[in-house]
Amino acid sequence: MAETKEMMMRRLVYRASYTGMKETDLLLGQFAKAHLPSLSLEELHQFEALLDAGDPSIFAWVRGDEAVPEEFNNKVFDLIKDFKVKR
């Protein structure tokens, strides 16, 4: 059975909310709840790829401690950075 966009969003919200690091759990979980419904299927895949990169890397990129690799420097990551600033 193929995964629907709705199923994918639910899975990603759960995954983003339980990443392993409290800081990224809060940021990514709240971001996912607020933004995933408006993302395209391609952007959902970009978000999932970002989650695969791991908490320490994501946290360092969001804080600006490390440069964001080209493969993750996209609209989804820009939305996450903007979401962090607005919180």
N, C-alpha and C positions, 0 to 999 in steps of 0.2 A: 504494500500500500504506500503510495507516494505521500510525502509530508506536505500538508497544505501550508499556506503562508501563515494562517492563524496558529497552527500547531507549532510552526517554527518560531513565531514570536513568543508563544508561551514558554517554549523550551529555552529560548535565549534570555527571557526575563528571569527565569529561575536560575539559569547558569550565571548570569551577570550578578545576581543577588547573593550567590554563594561561591565566590571566587577563591576564598581562602584568606584574604587579607581584609580586615574590617574596613579600611579606608576605601579600597576599590569596590568592596561589596556595596557600600553606601553610594558611592559615586555612580558606578555602572548600573547597579540595580535601579536606582531612581531615574537615571538617564533612560534606561531601557523601558521602564513603565511610561515615561513621558513621551519618548520619541519613536520607539519602534513602530507603532501603528502608522506613522506617516512616512516611513522609509520604504524605498523600492526593494524589490527582491535582491537586486545586486547589492544594495547598501546593507541589507540584512546579512548577506554573505560576507561583506567587508567587516561588519561588526563581529560576526562569528570568528573570522580570521584574527581579528584583534584580540578576542578572548583567548584564542589559542596561543598568543604570544606570551601569556603569563603575567601574573600580578606585579612582580617587581619591575618588569619592563614597562608595563602600562603606567604604573604609578610614577616612575621616573620620567616618562615622556610627558605626562600630564603636568607634573610639577615643573618641567623644563630643565630637569637635572641632566637629561641626555637628549640628544637629537632624535627625532622621530624617523625611523627608517622609511625610505621612499614608499615601500609597499603599504605602509599604514598611514601615510600622510595624505589623507583624502577627506572628502566632505564629512564622513562619519566622525573621524577624529576631530575635525574642526568643530562639529556640533558638541562633542564631549567637552572640549576645551571651553567653548562658550557656556555650556551648561555649568561647568565648574565655577566659572567667574560669576555667573548670575546667582548662584546659591548663596 
